[in-house]
Amino acid sequence: MAEKTDWELKAANLLKAELKRKGVTYSQLVEKLADIGIDEREANIRNKLSRGKFTAAFLLACLEAIDSQSVRLD
């Protein structure tokens, strides 16, 4: 399996940190994404974050779904 690039790792860690900061589990994220019209399964989300392979659109949708107004990049 290919290693994550620094950018993939950073993106995955950023999203995981925001979920933790907001107290949102993967199953809750599924529900919140559904509320904004995005159909995802918990297993898919877990895999995306584990691999660090997801689109910027997915990242933005997740941040919107959990009502994250700002993120720290450092």
All heavy atoms as a GROMACS GRO file, in nm:
protein
  582
    1MET      N    1   0.084  -0.118   0.000
    1MET     CA    2   0.000   0.000   0.000
    1MET      C    3   0.089   0.124   0.000
    1MET      O    4   0.187   0.131   0.072
    1MET     CB    5  -0.091  -0.002   0.123
    1MET     CG    6  -0.181   0.119   0.134
    1MET     SD    7  -0.280   0.116   0.284
    1MET     CE    8  -0.437   0.085   0.211
    2ALA      N    9   0.054   0.221  -0.080
    2ALA     CA   10   0.133   0.344  -0.090
    2ALA      C   11   0.120   0.426   0.039
    2ALA      O   12   0.014   0.427   0.102
    2ALA     CB   13   0.086   0.426  -0.209
    3GLU      N   14   0.228   0.490   0.074
    3GLU     CA   15   0.226   0.575   0.193
    3GLU      C   16   0.151   0.704   0.163
    3GLU      O   17   0.147   0.750   0.050
    3GLU     CB   18   0.369   0.608   0.235
    3GLU     CG   19   0.442   0.489   0.291
    3GLU     CD   20   0.578   0.529   0.346
    3GLU    OE1   21   0.590   0.639   0.403
    3GLU    OE2   22   0.670   0.448   0.331
    4LYS      N   23   0.095   0.762   0.268
    4LYS     CA   24   0.027   0.890   0.253
    4LYS      C   25   0.130   0.999   0.227
    4LYS      O   26   0.239   0.997   0.284
    4LYS     CB   27  -0.047   0.928   0.381
    4LYS     CG   28  -0.163   0.842   0.415
    4LYS     CD   29  -0.227   0.893   0.542
    4LYS     CE   30  -0.313   0.787   0.604
    4LYS     NZ   31  -0.364   0.825   0.734
    5THR      N   32   0.093   1.093   0.142
    5THR     CA   33   0.180   1.209   0.124
    5THR      C   34   0.162   1.300   0.245
    5THR      O   35   0.066   1.285   0.321
    5THR     CB   36   0.144   1.286  -0.004
    5THR    OG1   37   0.015   1.346   0.014
    5THR    CG2   38   0.147   1.198  -0.127
    6ASP      N   39   0.251   1.394   0.260
    6ASP     CA   40   0.238   1.490   0.370
    6ASP      C   41   0.106   1.564   0.363
    6ASP      O   42   0.042   1.591   0.465
    6ASP     CB   43   0.353   1.591   0.367
    6ASP     CG   44   0.486   1.527   0.406
    6ASP    OD1   45   0.487   1.418   0.465
    6ASP    OD2   46   0.591   1.589   0.378
    7TRP      N   47   0.062   1.597   0.241
    7TRP     CA   48  -0.064   1.672   0.225
    7TRP      C   49  -0.184   1.586   0.260
    7TRP      O   50  -0.280   1.635   0.321
    7TRP     CB   51  -0.076   1.727   0.082
    7TRP     CG   52   0.027   1.832   0.056
    7TRP    CD1   53   0.135   1.822  -0.028
    7TRP    CD2   54   0.036   1.961   0.117
    7TRP    NE1   55   0.208   1.938  -0.024
    7TRP    CE2   56   0.149   2.025   0.064
    7TRP    CE3   57  -0.042   2.030   0.209
    7TRP    CZ2   58   0.188   2.153   0.102
    7TRP    CZ3   59  -0.004   2.158   0.247
    7TRP    CH2   60   0.110   2.218   0.194
    8GLU      N   61  -0.182   1.460   0.222
    8GLU     CA   62  -0.293   1.370   0.257
    8GLU      C   63  -0.300   1.351   0.408
    8GLU      O   64  -0.409   1.355   0.466
    8GLU     CB   65  -0.275   1.235   0.188
    8GLU     CG   66  -0.294   1.241   0.039
    8GLU     CD   67  -0.244   1.119  -0.034
    8GLU    OE1   68  -0.161   1.043   0.021
    8GLU    OE2   69  -0.288   1.100  -0.149
    9LEU      N   70  -0.186   1.335   0.470
    9LEU     CA   71  -0.181   1.320   0.615
    9LEU      C   72  -0.233   1.446   0.683
    9LEU      O   73  -0.311   1.439   0.778
    9LEU     CB   74  -0.038   1.289   0.659
    9LEU     CG   75  -0.015   1.262   0.807
    9LEU    CD1   76  -0.096   1.141   0.852
    9LEU    CD2   77   0.133   1.240   0.833
   10LYS      N   78  -0.191   1.562   0.634
   10LYS     CA   79  -0.233   1.688   0.693
   10LYS      C   80  -0.385   1.706   0.679
   10LYS      O   81  -0.453   1.746   0.774
   10LYS     CB   82  -0.159   1.804   0.627
   10LYS     CG   83  -0.182   1.936   0.696
   10LYS     CD   84  -0.087   2.042   0.643
   10LYS     CE   85  -0.099   2.168   0.728
   10LYS     NZ   86   0.007   2.262   0.704
   11ALA      N   87  -0.440   1.674   0.562
   11ALA     CA   88  -0.584   1.688   0.539
   11ALA      C   89  -0.663   1.594   0.630
   11ALA      O   90  -0.762   1.635   0.692
   11ALA     CB   91  -0.618   1.661   0.393
   12ALA      N   92  -0.620   1.470   0.639
   12ALA     CA   93  -0.689   1.373   0.724
   12ALA      C   94  -0.681   1.414   0.870
   12ALA      O   95  -0.782   1.408   0.943
   12ALA     CB   96  -0.630   1.234   0.704
   13ASN      N   97  -0.566   1.457   0.915
   13ASN     CA   98  -0.550   1.499   1.054
   13ASN      C   99  -0.632   1.624   1.085
   13ASN      O  100  -0.688   1.637   1.194
   13ASN     CB  101  -0.403   1.521   1.088
   13ASN     CG  102  -0.328   1.392   1.104
   13ASN    OD1  103  -0.386   1.286   1.124
   13ASN    ND2  104  -0.197   1.397   1.093
   14LEU      N  105  -0.640   1.715   0.989
   14LEU     CA  106  -0.719   1.836   1.008
   14LEU      C  107  -0.866   1.799   1.028
   14LEU      O  108  -0.930   1.848   1.122
   14LEU     CB  109  -0.704   1.928   0.886
   14LEU     CG  110  -0.782   2.058   0.894
   14LEU    CD1  111  -0.696   2.172   0.843
   14LEU    CD2  112  -0.910   2.051   0.815
   15LEU      N  113  -0.919   1.714   0.943
   15LEU     CA  114  -1.059   1.675   0.955
   15LEU      C  115  -1.085   1.596   1.083
   15LEU      O  116  -1.182   1.621   1.154
   15LEU     CB  117  -1.104   1.596   0.832
   15LEU     CG  118  -1.252   1.558   0.828
   15LEU    CD1  119  -1.344   1.677   0.854
   15LEU    CD2  120  -1.285   1.494   0.694
   16LYS      N  121  -0.995   1.504   1.116
   16LYS     CA  122  -1.011   1.428   1.240
   16LYS      C  123  -1.010   1.521   1.362
   16LYS      O  124  -1.089   1.504   1.455
   16LYS     CB  125  -0.899   1.325   1.254
   16LYS     CG  126  -0.910   1.208   1.160
   16LYS     CD  127  -0.790   1.116   1.178
   16LYS     CE  128  -0.779   1.012   1.072
   16LYS     NZ  129  -0.657   0.930   1.085
   17ALA      N  130  -0.921   1.620   1.360
   17ALA     CA  131  -0.911   1.714   1.473
   17ALA      C  132  -1.039   1.796   1.485
   17ALA      O  133  -1.087   1.820   1.597
   17ALA     CB  134  -0.790   1.805   1.454
   18GLU      N  135  -1.094   1.839   1.372
   18GLU     CA  136  -1.218   1.917   1.376
   18GLU      C  137  -1.334   1.833   1.427
   18GLU      O  138  -1.417   1.881   1.504
   18GLU     CB  139  -1.251   1.975   1.238
   18GLU     CG  140  -1.168   2.095   1.204
   18GLU     CD  141  -1.184   2.210   1.304
   18GLU    OE1  142  -1.297   2.260   1.323
   18GLU    OE2  143  -1.082   2.247   1.364
   19LEU      N  144  -1.340   1.708   1.385
   19LEU     CA  145  -1.445   1.620   1.435
   19LEU      C  146  -1.432   1.602   1.586
   19LEU      O  147  -1.531   1.608   1.659
   19LEU     CB  148  -1.439   1.483   1.364
   19LEU     CG  149  -1.478   1.482   1.217
   19LEU    CD1  150  -1.443   1.348   1.154
   19LEU    CD2  151  -1.626   1.513   1.201
   20LYS      N  152  -1.311   1.581   1.632
   20LYS     CA  153  -1.288   1.562   1.776
   20LYS      C  154  -1.321   1.691   1.852
   20LYS      O  155  -1.386   1.686   1.957
   20LYS     CB  156  -1.144   1.520   1.800
   20LYS     CG  157  -1.116   1.484   1.944
   20LYS     CD  158  -0.984   1.410   1.954
   20LYS     CE  159  -0.965   1.353   2.090
   20LYS     NZ  160  -1.020   1.221   2.106
   21ARG      N  161  -1.278   1.804   1.799
   21ARG     CA  162  -1.302   1.933   1.865
   21ARG      C  163  -1.453   1.960   1.878
   21ARG      O  164  -1.498   2.012   1.980
   21ARG     CB  165  -1.236   2.044   1.785
   21ARG     CG  166  -1.232   2.178   1.855
   21ARG     CD  167  -1.147   2.278   1.777
   21ARG     NE  168  -1.213   2.325   1.658
   21ARG     CZ  169  -1.308   2.419   1.654
   21ARG    NH1  170  -1.351   2.473   1.764
   21ARG    NH2  171  -1.359   2.457   1.539
   22LYS      N  172  -1.528   1.920   1.776
   22LYS     CA  173  -1.673   1.940   1.777
   22LYS      C  174  -1.747   1.827   1.848
   22LYS      O  175  -1.868   1.834   1.867
   22LYS     CB  176  -1.725   1.952   1.634
   22LYS     CG  177  -1.680   2.074   1.560
   22LYS     CD  178  -1.760   2.193   1.605
   22LYS     CE  179  -1.733   2.312   1.517
   22LYS     NZ  180  -1.824   2.421   1.546
   23GLY      N  181  -1.674   1.721   1.884
   23GLY     CA  182  -1.738   1.607   1.951
   23GLY      C  183  -1.828   1.527   1.859
   23GLY      O  184  -1.930   1.473   1.903
   24VAL      N  185  -1.791   1.519   1.731
   24VAL     CA  186  -1.872   1.451   1.631
   24VAL      C  187  -1.809   1.316   1.596
   24VAL      O  188  -1.692   1.311   1.559
   24VAL     CB  189  -1.887   1.538   1.503
   24VAL    CG1  190  -1.964   1.464   1.395
   24VAL    CG2  191  -1.953   1.670   1.536
   25THR      N  192  -1.888   1.210   1.610
   25THR     CA  193  -1.840   1.077   1.572
   25THR      C  194  -1.862   1.057   1.422
   25THR      O  195  -1.932   1.135   1.357
   25THR     CB  196  -1.919   0.967   1.647
   25THR    OG1  197  -2.055   0.973   1.606
   25THR    CG2  198  -1.908   0.986   1.798
   26TYR      N  199  -1.804   0.949   1.370
   26TYR     CA  200  -1.823   0.919   1.228
   26TYR      C  201  -1.971   0.894   1.197
   26TYR      O  202  -2.022   0.937   1.094
   26TYR     CB  203  -1.739   0.800   1.184
   26TYR     CG  204  -1.590   0.826   1.182
   26TYR    CD1  205  -1.500   0.720   1.187
   26TYR    CD2  206  -1.538   0.953   1.174
   26TYR    CE1  207  -1.363   0.742   1.184
   26TYR    CE2  208  -1.400   0.976   1.170
   26TYR     CZ  209  -1.314   0.869   1.175
   26TYR     OH  210  -1.179   0.892   1.172
   27SER      N  211  -2.041   0.824   1.286
   27SER     CA  212  -2.183   0.798   1.261
   27SER      C  213  -2.264   0.927   1.264
   27SER      O  214  -2.358   0.945   1.186
   27SER     CB  215  -2.239   0.694   1.358
   27SER     OG  216  -2.237   0.742   1.489
   28GLN      N  217  -2.227   1.018   1.353
   28GLN     CA  218  -2.295   1.149   1.355
   28GLN      C  219  -2.263   1.229   1.230
   28GLN      O  220  -2.350   1.300   1.178
   28GLN     CB  221  -2.256   1.228   1.480
   28GLN     CG  222  -2.310   1.168   1.608
   28GLN     CD  223  -2.249   1.232   1.731
   28GLN    OE1  224  -2.131   1.269   1.732
   28GLN    NE2  225  -2.329   1.245   1.836
   29LEU      N  226  -2.141   1.216   1.181
   29LEU     CA  227  -2.104   1.286   1.058
   29LEU      C  228  -2.187   1.235   0.941
   29LEU      O  229  -2.230   1.315   0.857
   29LEU     CB  230  -1.954   1.268   1.029
   29LEU     CG  231  -1.902   1.333   0.901
   29LEU    CD1  232  -1.928   1.484   0.901
   29LEU    CD2  233  -1.754   1.304   0.883
   30VAL      N  234  -2.213   1.106   0.936
   30VAL     CA  235  -2.298   1.049   0.831
   30VAL      C  236  -2.435   1.120   0.833
   30VAL      O  237  -2.487   1.161   0.729
   30VAL     CB  238  -2.315   0.896   0.849
   30VAL    CG1  239  -2.426   0.841   0.761
   30VAL    CG2  240  -2.185   0.826   0.822
   31GLU      N  241  -2.493   1.134   0.952
   31GLU     CA  242  -2.623   1.200   0.966
   31GLU      C  243  -2.617   1.346   0.925
   31GLU      O  244  -2.705   1.396   0.854
   31GLU     CB  245  -2.673   1.189   1.110
   31GLU     CG  246  -2.704   1.047   1.154
   31GLU     CD  247  -2.731   1.038   1.303
   31GLU    OE1  248  -2.746   1.141   1.370
   31GLU    OE2  249  -2.738   0.923   1.352
   32LYS      N  250  -2.512   1.415   0.967
   32LYS     CA  251  -2.497   1.556   0.935
   32LYS      C  252  -2.475   1.578   0.785
   32LYS      O  253  -2.526   1.674   0.728
   32LYS     CB  254  -2.385   1.619   1.017
   32LYS     CG  255  -2.418   1.629   1.166
   32LYS     CD  256  -2.302   1.684   1.244
   32LYS     CE  257  -2.334   1.695   1.391
   32LYS     NZ  258  -2.438   1.790   1.422
   33LEU      N  259  -2.401   1.489   0.722
   33LEU     CA  260  -2.382   1.498   0.577
   33LEU      C  261  -2.515   1.473   0.506
   33LEU      O  262  -2.547   1.540   0.407
   33LEU     CB  263  -2.276   1.400   0.530
   33LEU     CG  264  -2.131   1.438   0.563
   33LEU    CD1  265  -2.037   1.321   0.534
   33LEU    CD2  266  -2.088   1.562   0.488
   34ALA      N  267  -2.593   1.377   0.556
   34ALA     CA  268  -2.724   1.348   0.496
   34ALA      C  269  -2.814   1.471   0.504
   34ALA      O  270  -2.891   1.499   0.410
   34ALA     CB  271  -2.790   1.230   0.565
   35ASP      N  272  -2.803   1.547   0.613
   35ASP     CA  273  -2.883   1.668   0.630
   35ASP      C  274  -2.854   1.772   0.522
   35ASP      O  275  -2.940   1.855   0.492
   35ASP     CB  276  -2.860   1.730   0.768
   35ASP     CG  277  -2.919   1.648   0.882
   35ASP    OD1  278  -3.003   1.559   0.854
   35ASP    OD2  279  -2.880   1.672   0.998
   36ILE      N  280  -2.733   1.767   0.466
   36ILE     CA  281  -2.701   1.864   0.360
   36ILE      C  282  -2.699   1.796   0.221
   36ILE      O  283  -2.644   1.849   0.126
   36ILE     CB  284  -2.568   1.939   0.388
   36ILE    CG1  285  -2.448   1.846   0.394
   36ILE    CG2  286  -2.579   2.024   0.514
   36ILE    CD1  287  -2.313   1.918   0.398
   37GLY      N  288  -2.760   1.677   0.215
   37GLY     CA  289  -2.780   1.612   0.087
   37GLY      C  290  -2.667   1.524   0.037
   37GLY      O  291  -2.660   1.491  -0.081
   38ILE      N  292  -2.578   1.483   0.127
   38ILE     CA  293  -2.465   1.398   0.086
   38ILE      C  294  -2.482   1.260   0.150
   38ILE      O  295  -2.490   1.249   0.272
   38ILE     CB  296  -2.330   1.462   0.127
   38ILE    CG1  297  -2.316   1.594   0.054
   38ILE    CG2  298  -2.215   1.367   0.096
   38ILE    CD1  299  -2.199   1.676   0.098
   39ASP      N  300  -2.485   1.159   0.066
   39ASP     CA  301  -2.505   1.022   0.110
   39ASP      C  302  -2.370   0.953   0.126
   39ASP      O  303  -2.302   0.927   0.027
   39ASP     CB  304  -2.593   0.948   0.009
   39ASP     CG  305  -2.625   0.806   0.053
   39ASP    OD1  306  -2.638   0.782   0.173
   39ASP    OD2  307  -2.635   0.719  -0.036
   40GLU      N  308  -2.334   0.925   0.248
   40GLU     CA  309  -2.209   0.854   0.279
   40GLU      C  310  -2.240   0.747   0.382
   40GLU      O  311  -2.335   0.760   0.459
   40GLU     CB  312  -2.103   0.948   0.338
   40GLU     CG  313  -2.033   1.035   0.237
   40GLU     CD  314  -1.928   0.962   0.154
   40GLU    OE1  315  -1.892   0.848   0.187
   40GLU    OE2  316  -1.885   1.021   0.055
   41ARG      N  317  -2.158   0.645   0.384
   41ARG     CA  318  -2.169   0.543   0.489
   41ARG      C  319  -2.052   0.561   0.585
   41ARG      O  320  -1.945   0.609   0.546
   41ARG     CB  321  -2.167   0.403   0.428
   41ARG     CG  322  -2.294   0.372   0.349
   41ARG     CD  323  -2.297   0.233   0.300
   41ARG     NE  324  -2.179   0.208   0.217
   41ARG     CZ  325  -2.146   0.091   0.168
   41ARG    NH1  326  -2.221  -0.013   0.190
   41ARG    NH2  327  -2.038   0.076   0.094
   42GLU      N  328  -2.074   0.518   0.707
   42GLU     CA  329  -1.970   0.531   0.809
   42GLU      C  330  -1.841   0.461   0.766
   42GLU      O  331  -1.732   0.515   0.784
   42GLU     CB  332  -2.019   0.477   0.943
   42GLU     CG  333  -1.922   0.498   1.055
   42GLU     CD  334  -1.974   0.452   1.189
   42GLU    OE1  335  -2.095   0.431   1.204
   42GLU    OE2  336  -1.891   0.440   1.281
   43ALA      N  337  -1.855   0.342   0.708
   43ALA     CA  338  -1.736   0.268   0.665
   43ALA      C  339  -1.658   0.346   0.559
   43ALA      O  340  -1.534   0.346   0.560
   43ALA     CB  341  -1.776   0.131   0.611
   44ASN      N  342  -1.729   0.412   0.468
   44ASN     CA  343  -1.662   0.491   0.364
   44ASN      C  344  -1.585   0.607   0.426
   44ASN      O  345  -1.472   0.637   0.384
   44ASN     CB  346  -1.763   0.545   0.263
   44ASN     CG  347  -1.825   0.436   0.179
   44ASN    OD1  348  -1.780   0.322   0.180
   44ASN    ND2  349  -1.931   0.470   0.109
   45ILE      N  350  -1.647   0.674   0.522
   45ILE     CA  351  -1.580   0.787   0.588
   45ILE      C  352  -1.457   0.739   0.663
   45ILE      O  353  -1.350   0.797   0.653
   45ILE     CB  354  -1.678   0.860   0.682
   45ILE    CG1  355  -1.784   0.934   0.597
   45ILE    CG2  356  -1.605   0.957   0.773
   45ILE    CD1  357  -1.897   0.994   0.675
   46ARG      N  358  -1.473   0.630   0.735
   46ARG     CA  359  -1.360   0.573   0.811
   46ARG      C  360  -1.244   0.540   0.716
   46ARG      O  361  -1.128   0.571   0.744
   46ARG     CB  362  -1.407   0.449   0.886
   46ARG     CG  363  -1.309   0.393   0.985
   46ARG     CD  364  -1.368   0.279   1.065
   46ARG     NE  365  -1.495   0.309   1.129
   46ARG     CZ  366  -1.509   0.381   1.239
   46ARG    NH1  367  -1.403   0.432   1.297
   46ARG    NH2  368  -1.628   0.404   1.292
   47ASN      N  369  -1.275   0.481   0.601
   47ASN     CA  370  -1.171   0.446   0.503
   47ASN      C  371  -1.106   0.570   0.444
   47ASN      O  372  -0.984   0.574   0.427
   47ASN     CB  373  -1.229   0.358   0.392
   47ASN     CG  374  -1.258   0.218   0.438
   47ASN    OD1  375  -1.199   0.170   0.534
   47ASN    ND2  376  -1.350   0.152   0.371
   48LYS      N  377  -1.186   0.669   0.408
   48LYS     CA  378  -1.131   0.792   0.350
   48LYS      C  379  -1.032   0.858   0.447
   48LYS      O  380  -0.924   0.900   0.408
   48LYS     CB  381  -1.243   0.891   0.316
   48LYS     CG  382  -1.320   0.853   0.193
   48LYS     CD  383  -1.431   0.953   0.166
   48LYS     CE  384  -1.512   0.910   0.045
   48LYS     NZ  385  -1.613   1.010   0.008
   49LEU      N  386  -1.072   0.866   0.574
   49LEU     CA  387  -0.984   0.932   0.672
   49LEU      C  388  -0.863   0.846   0.704
   49LEU      O  389  -0.754   0.898   0.727
   49LEU     CB  390  -1.062   0.966   0.797
   49LEU     CG  391  -1.167   1.076   0.776
   49LEU    CD1  392  -1.244   1.102   0.904
   49LEU    CD2  393  -1.103   1.203   0.728
   50SER      N  394  -0.880   0.716   0.702
   50SER     CA  395  -0.768   0.626   0.728
   50SER      C  396  -0.664   0.635   0.615
   50SER      O  397  -0.544   0.639   0.641
   50SER     CB  398  -0.820   0.483   0.740
   50SER     OG  399  -0.713   0.393   0.748
   51ARG      N  400  -0.712   0.638   0.492
   51ARG     CA  401  -0.622   0.644   0.377
   51ARG      C  402  -0.571   0.786   0.352
   51ARG      O  403  -0.467   0.804   0.289
   51ARG     CB  404  -0.695   0.596   0.250
   51ARG     CG  405  -0.722   0.449   0.245
   51ARG     CD  406  -0.774   0.407   0.109
   51ARG     NE  407  -0.866   0.504   0.050
   51ARG     CZ  408  -0.998   0.496   0.050
   51ARG    NH1  409  -1.057   0.395   0.109
   51ARG    NH2  410  -1.072   0.588  -0.008
   52GLY      N  411  -0.649   0.886   0.396
   52GLY     CA  412  -0.612   1.024   0.367
   52GLY      C  413  -0.643   1.061   0.223
   52GLY      O  414  -0.592   1.159   0.172
   53LYS      N  415  -0.726   0.983   0.158
   53LYS     CA  416  -0.760   1.005   0.017
   53LYS      C  417  -0.904   1.051   0.006
   53LYS      O  418  -0.997   0.971   0.013
   53LYS     CB  419  -0.743   0.877  -0.064
   53LYS     CG  420  -0.604   0.821  -0.061
   53LYS     CD  421  -0.528   0.862  -0.182
   53LYS     CE  422  -0.393   0.792  -0.183
   53LYS     NZ  423  -0.300   0.853  -0.267
   54PHE      N  424  -0.922   1.181  -0.007
   54PHE     CA  425  -1.055   1.237  -0.031
   54PHE      C  426  -1.039   1.372  -0.097
   54PHE      O  427  -0.932   1.432  -0.094
   54PHE     CB  428  -1.137   1.247   0.098
   54PHE     CG  429  -1.067   1.312   0.213
   54PHE    CD1  430  -1.064   1.450   0.228
   54PHE    CD2  431  -1.004   1.234   0.309
   54PHE    CE1  432  -1.001   1.509   0.336
   54PHE    CE2  433  -0.941   1.293   0.418
   54PHE     CZ  434  -0.940   1.430   0.431
   55THR      N  435  -1.146   1.417  -0.161
   55THR     CA  436  -1.140   1.541  -0.237
   55THR      C  437  -1.152   1.662  -0.144
   55THR      O  438  -1.200   1.650  -0.031
   55THR     CB  439  -1.254   1.548  -0.340
   55THR    OG1  440  -1.378   1.554  -0.271
   55THR    CG2  441  -1.251   1.429  -0.435
   56ALA      N  442  -1.111   1.774  -0.197
   56ALA     CA  443  -1.130   1.901  -0.124
   56ALA      C  444  -1.279   1.925  -0.103
   56ALA      O  445  -1.320   1.977   0.001
   56ALA     CB  446  -1.066   2.016  -0.201
   57ALA      N  447  -1.360   1.886  -0.201
   57ALA     CA  448  -1.506   1.903  -0.188
   57ALA      C  449  -1.559   1.823  -0.069
   57ALA      O  450  -1.644   1.872   0.005
   57ALA     CB  451  -1.574   1.860  -0.317
   58PHE      N  452  -1.509   1.700  -0.049
   58PHE     CA  453  -1.552   1.620   0.065
   58PHE      C  454  -1.510   1.687   0.195
   58PHE      O  455  -1.588   1.695   0.290
   58PHE     CB  456  -1.493   1.479   0.056
   58PHE     CG  457  -1.523   1.392   0.176
   58PHE    CD1  458  -1.648   1.334   0.190
   58PHE    CD2  459  -1.428   1.372   0.274
   58PHE    CE1  460  -1.678   1.256   0.300
   58PHE    CE2  461  -1.457   1.293   0.385
   58PHE     CZ  462  -1.582   1.236   0.398
   59LEU      N  463  -1.388   1.737   0.201
   59LEU     CA  464  -1.340   1.807   0.320
   59LEU      C  465  -1.430   1.927   0.351
   59LEU      O  466  -1.474   1.944   0.465
   59LEU     CB  467  -1.195   1.853   0.300
   59LEU     CG  468  -1.136   1.941   0.410
   59LEU    CD1  469  -1.130   1.868   0.543
   59LEU    CD2  470  -0.997   1.990   0.369
   60LEU      N  471  -1.459   2.008   0.250
   60LEU     CA  472  -1.543   2.125   0.271
   60LEU      C  473  -1.685   2.087   0.313
   60LEU      O  474  -1.743   2.151   0.401
   60LEU     CB  475  -1.546   2.211   0.145
   60LEU     CG  476  -1.415   2.278   0.108
   60LEU    CD1  477  -1.427   2.349  -0.027
   60LEU    CD2  478  -1.370   2.376   0.216
   61ALA      N  479  -1.739   1.981   0.253
   61ALA     CA  480  -1.872   1.935   0.291
   61ALA      C  481  -1.875   1.891   0.437
   61ALA      O  482  -1.969   1.924   0.511
   61ALA     CB  483  -1.917   1.821   0.200
   62CYS      N  484  -1.773   1.819   0.480
   62CYS     CA  485  -1.766   1.775   0.620
   62CYS      C  486  -1.756   1.894   0.714
   62CYS      O  487  -1.825   1.898   0.817
   62CYS     CB  488  -1.648   1.682   0.640
   62CYS     SG  489  -1.667   1.520   0.563
   63LEU      N  490  -1.672   1.990   0.680
   63LEU     CA  491  -1.657   2.108   0.764
   63LEU      C  492  -1.788   2.186   0.772
   63LEU      O  493  -1.826   2.235   0.879
   63LEU     CB  494  -1.543   2.196   0.713
   63LEU     CG  495  -1.403   2.134   0.723
   63LEU    CD1  496  -1.301   2.225   0.656
   63LEU    CD2  497  -1.366   2.106   0.867
   64GLU      N  498  -1.858   2.196   0.661
   64GLU     CA  499  -1.989   2.262   0.658
   64GLU      C  500  -2.089   2.185   0.744
   64GLU      O  501  -2.163   2.243   0.823
   64GLU     CB  502  -2.040   2.273   0.515
   64GLU     CG  503  -2.179   2.328   0.501
   64GLU     CD  504  -2.189   2.477   0.526
   64GLU    OE1  505  -2.086   2.547   0.514
   64GLU    OE2  506  -2.300   2.524   0.557
   65ALA      N  507  -2.091   2.053   0.729
   65ALA     CA  508  -2.186   1.968   0.800
   65ALA      C  509  -2.170   1.978   0.952
   65ALA      O  510  -2.268   1.974   1.025
   65ALA     CB  511  -2.173   1.823   0.755
   66ILE      N  512  -2.046   1.993   0.998
   66ILE     CA  513  -2.023   2.002   1.142
   66ILE      C  514  -2.018   2.146   1.192
   66ILE      O  515  -1.984   2.172   1.307
   66ILE     CB  516  -1.897   1.924   1.186
   66ILE    CG1  517  -1.769   1.985   1.128
   66ILE    CG2  518  -1.909   1.778   1.150
   66ILE    CD1  519  -1.640   1.923   1.181
   67ASP      N  520  -2.052   2.238   1.101
   67ASP     CA  521  -2.058   2.381   1.134
   67ASP      C  522  -1.925   2.434   1.184
   67ASP      O  523  -1.918   2.506   1.283
   67ASP     CB  524  -2.170   2.408   1.237
   67ASP     CG  525  -2.205   2.555   1.245
   67ASP    OD1  526  -2.198   2.624   1.141
   67ASP    OD2  527  -2.238   2.602   1.355
   68SER      N  528  -1.820   2.397   1.115
   68SER     CA  529  -1.686   2.446   1.149
   68SER      C  530  -1.664   2.576   1.072
   68SER      O  531  -1.655   2.576   0.949
   68SER     CB  532  -1.582   2.342   1.112
   68SER     OG  533  -1.456   2.381   1.156
   69GLN      N  534  -1.653   2.685   1.142
   69GLN     CA  535  -1.642   2.816   1.080
   69GLN      C  536  -1.499   2.852   1.044
   69GLN      O  537  -1.475   2.935   0.956
   69GLN     CB  538  -1.700   2.923   1.175
   69GLN     CG  539  -1.845   2.903   1.206
   69GLN     CD  540  -1.932   2.911   1.083
   69GLN    OE1  541  -1.918   3.001   1.002
   69GLN    NE2  542  -2.020   2.815   1.067
   70SER      N  543  -1.403   2.793   1.113
   70SER     CA  544  -1.262   2.821   1.083
   70SER      C  545  -1.179   2.701   1.126
   70SER      O  546  -1.219   2.624   1.213
   70SER     CB  547  -1.214   2.947   1.154
   70SER     OG  548  -1.221   2.930   1.295
   71VAL      N  549  -1.065   2.685   1.062
   71VAL     CA  550  -0.973   2.577   1.097
   71VAL      C  551  -0.832   2.632   1.108
   71VAL      O  552  -0.798   2.730   1.044
   71VAL     CB  553  -0.975   2.462   0.993
   71VAL    CG1  554  -1.107   2.391   0.993
   71VAL    CG2  555  -0.942   2.512   0.855
   72ARG      N  556  -0.754   2.569   1.191
   72ARG     CA  557  -0.613   2.604   1.206
   72ARG      C  558  -0.530   2.512   1.119
   72ARG      O  559  -0.548   2.391   1.123
   72ARG     CB  560  -0.569   2.592   1.352
   72ARG     CG  561  -0.632   2.695   1.442
   72ARG     CD  562  -0.571   2.683   1.579
   72ARG     NE  563  -0.427   2.693   1.571
   72ARG     CZ  564  -0.354   2.788   1.627
   72ARG    NH1  565  -0.415   2.880   1.698
   72ARG    NH2  566  -0.224   2.789   1.616
   73LEU      N  567  -0.440   2.569   1.043
   73LEU     CA  568  -0.358   2.488   0.955
   73LEU      C  569  -0.221   2.458   1.013
   73LEU      O  570  -0.142   2.386   0.951
   73LEU     CB  571  -0.342   2.559   0.819
   73LEU     CG  572  -0.472   2.579   0.743
   73LEU    CD1  573  -0.446   2.655   0.613
   73LEU    CD2  574  -0.541   2.447   0.714
   74ASP      N  575  -0.193   2.507   1.130
   74ASP     CA  576  -0.061   2.478   1.190
   74ASP      C  577  -0.074   2.390   1.312
   74ASP      O  578  -0.175   2.356   1.358
   74ASP     CB  579   0.011   2.607   1.228
   74ASP     CG  580  -0.068   2.696   1.322
   74ASP    OD1  581  -0.185   2.665   1.351
   74ASP    OD2  582  -0.013   2.797   1.364
   0.00000   0.00000   0.00000
